[in-house]
Amino acid sequence: MEDDRTWKEKVLDKIYQLLFDWDCSPGWYRFAHHVELFIMDPFVDLFITLCIVGNTAFMACDHAGISSQFAKVLNIGNNVCYWL
């Protein structure tokens, strides 16, 4: 049997095999499964959404002529939202 593929197709097949056709260790699959369980949890989405809403609320409260105490509260709130 003769191979009817061109040189370019053969090279591309080798490259695809090298880059995309390999198996990971079983430990990696276990780790990836646990990460997927954590990330796909609806409460993680809720937490991220609440962080975004809280940060937006703190940023919206900033205005000209605010008291120094309120500026400190906004600064702390922005720092907390930034580090979450």
C-alpha positions as CSV (number, residue, x, y, z in Angstrom):
1,M,0.0,0.0,0.0
2,E,1.2,3.4,-0.9
3,D,0.7,6.4,1.3
4,D,-1.1,9.1,-0.6
5,R,-0.4,11.9,1.9
6,T,1.9,14.7,1.0
7,W,5.1,15.5,2.9
8,K,3.3,18.5,4.5
9,E,0.4,16.3,5.8
10,K,2.9,13.8,7.2
11,V,4.8,16.5,9.0
12,L,1.6,18.0,10.4
13,D,0.5,14.6,11.6
14,K,3.8,14.1,13.5
15,I,3.5,17.6,15.0
16,Y,-0.1,16.9,16.1
17,Q,1.0,13.6,17.6
18,L,3.8,15.3,19.5
19,L,1.8,18.1,20.8
20,F,-1.7,16.7,21.4
21,D,-1.6,12.9,21.5
22,W,0.0,12.1,24.9
23,D,-1.3,10.8,28.2
24,C,-0.9,12.4,31.5
25,S,-0.1,10.6,34.7
26,P,-3.0,9.3,36.8
27,G,-2.0,11.8,39.6
28,W,-2.5,14.7,37.2
29,Y,-6.0,13.5,36.3
30,R,-6.9,13.2,40.0
31,F,-5.6,16.7,40.6
32,A,-7.5,18.1,37.6
33,H,-10.7,16.3,38.7
34,H,-10.5,18.0,42.2
35,V,-9.8,21.4,40.7
36,E,-12.8,20.9,38.4
37,L,-15.0,20.0,41.3
38,F,-14.0,23.2,43.1
39,I,-14.2,25.5,40.1
40,M,-17.6,24.1,38.8
41,D,-19.2,24.6,42.2
42,P,-22.0,27.2,42.0
43,F,-20.9,28.8,45.3
44,V,-17.6,29.7,43.7
45,D,-19.5,31.6,41.0
46,L,-21.6,33.2,43.7
47,F,-18.5,34.2,45.7
48,I,-16.8,35.8,42.6
49,T,-20.0,37.6,41.7
50,L,-20.4,39.0,45.2
51,C,-16.8,40.2,45.2
52,I,-17.4,42.0,41.9
53,V,-20.6,43.6,43.2
54,G,-18.9,44.6,46.4
55,N,-16.0,46.1,44.7
56,T,-18.3,48.0,42.3
57,A,-20.3,49.3,45.3
58,F,-17.1,50.5,47.0
59,M,-15.9,52.2,43.9
60,A,-19.3,53.8,43.3
61,C,-19.3,55.4,46.8
62,D,-16.2,57.4,46.1
63,H,-17.0,61.0,45.5
64,A,-15.6,64.5,46.0
65,G,-15.8,66.0,49.5
66,I,-16.1,62.8,51.5
67,S,-15.1,62.7,55.2
68,S,-11.7,61.2,56.1
69,Q,-13.4,58.4,58.1
70,F,-15.5,57.3,55.1
71,A,-12.4,57.5,52.9
72,K,-10.7,55.1,55.3
73,V,-13.7,52.7,55.1
74,L,-13.7,52.8,51.3
75,N,-9.9,52.3,51.2
76,I,-10.2,49.2,53.5
77,G,-13.1,47.9,51.4
78,N,-11.2,48.3,48.1
79,N,-8.2,46.6,49.6
80,V,-10.2,43.7,50.8
81,C,-12.0,43.3,47.5
82,Y,-8.7,43.6,45.7
83,W,-7.0,40.8,47.6
84,L,-10.0,38.5,47.2
